[in-house]
Amino acid sequence: LGAASAVPAHPGVGGLSTPFGQFPPLGSWDASAAEGEGPPLVAVLRPEQVTPASTGVLAEVVDAHPVAGGYAFAARLVPEGPVVLGRSDARLVAGAAIRLVVEGRPAFVPAEGGP
């Protein structure tokens, strides 16, 4: 398998809400559900899905190091959010403020302690 990041998610009107925005649901969906209703979920992100961009969620780099073909990094979503792992073509340094986006669709699983 490999490394992954988990960020909180919950069902809401129009999709599954995460710190990175909303993602459309798969399969049947009750679009009338109120925001925040339903079981807590976790969005599972592969590092190659989390990339720096000119727009997106504000984050602070907490660690970065070279890997084959680029750089791997860990960044904390601001303010005081979870740490996510990502990949970048550009060199990043600890303490740098960046914006992050998710490419593709995360996998959604029930949160620990959920139904």
C-alpha positions in Angstrom: 0.0 0.0 0.0 1.8 3.1 1.1 1.5 6.5 2.9 -1.9 8.3 3.0 -3.4 11.2 4.8 -6.8 11.3 6.5 -8.8 14.4 6.8 -12.3 14.8 8.3 -15.3 14.7 6.1 -19.1 14.7 6.5 -22.1 14.3 4.2 -23.9 17.5 3.3 -26.1 19.1 0.7 -24.6 18.3 -2.7 -21.8 16.0 -1.6 -19.1 15.1 0.9 -17.5 18.1 2.6 -13.8 18.2 3.5 -11.3 20.9 4.3 -10.5 20.8 0.6 -14.1 21.5 -0.4 -16.9 19.3 -1.5 -16.7 16.1 -3.6 -19.6 14.5 -5.4 -20.9 11.3 -3.9 -20.8 8.0 -5.6 -24.0 5.9 -6.0 -27.3 6.9 -4.6 -27.4 10.0 -2.5 -30.0 11.8 -0.4 -29.4 15.4 -1.6 -31.9 16.6 1.0 -29.6 15.8 3.9 -28.7 18.9 6.0 -25.1 20.0 6.1 -23.3 18.0 8.8 -25.9 15.3 9.1 -25.0 11.7 8.7 -22.1 9.6 10.0 -18.6 11.2 10.3 -16.3 10.1 7.5 -12.6 10.3 6.7 -11.3 11.3 3.3 -8.2 9.3 2.5 -5.7 11.0 0.3 -2.7 9.6 -1.5 0.4 11.9 -1.4 0.4 12.3 -5.2 -3.2 13.7 -5.0 -2.1 16.6 -2.7 -0.3 19.3 -4.7 0.6 22.9 -4.3 -1.4 25.4 -6.4 -2.0 29.1 -6.8 -5.5 28.6 -5.2 -6.6 26.1 -2.6 -6.4 25.4 1.1 -3.8 27.4 3.1 -1.2 25.2 4.7 2.2 25.5 6.3 5.0 23.1 5.3 6.3 21.2 8.3 8.8 18.9 6.4 10.1 18.5 2.9 12.7 16.3 1.3 13.7 15.2 -2.2 12.3 12.0 -3.7 12.7 10.6 -7.2 11.3 13.1 -9.7 10.5 15.9 -7.2 9.9 16.5 -3.6 7.8 15.0 -0.8 6.3 17.2 1.9 4.1 17.2 4.9 2.0 20.3 5.5 -0.4 21.3 8.3 -3.7 22.8 7.1 -4.2 26.3 8.6 -5.5 26.9 11.2 -4.5 23.9 13.2 -5.8 21.4 10.8 -4.5 17.9 10.1 -1.1 17.3 8.5 -1.3 16.0 5.0 1.4 14.4 2.8 1.9 15.7 -0.7 4.2 15.8 -3.7 5.7 18.8 -5.6 7.9 19.4 -8.6 9.2 22.5 -6.8 11.5 22.5 -3.7 9.6 23.4 -0.5 11.1 24.4 2.8 9.7 23.9 6.4 7.8 27.0 7.5 6.7 28.0 4.0 3.0 29.0 3.5 1.5 27.2 0.5 -1.9 26.5 -1.0 -2.9 22.9 -1.6 -5.5 21.2 -3.9 -6.6 17.6 -4.2 -6.4 16.1 -7.7 -9.0 13.4 -8.3 -11.4 12.0 -5.8 -10.5 10.9 -2.3 -11.6 7.6 -0.9 -14.2 8.0 1.8 -14.4 5.6 4.8 -16.2 5.7 8.1 -14.4 7.7 10.8 -13.0 5.7 13.8 -15.8 5.3 16.3 -18.4 5.9 13.6 -21.2 3.4 12.7 
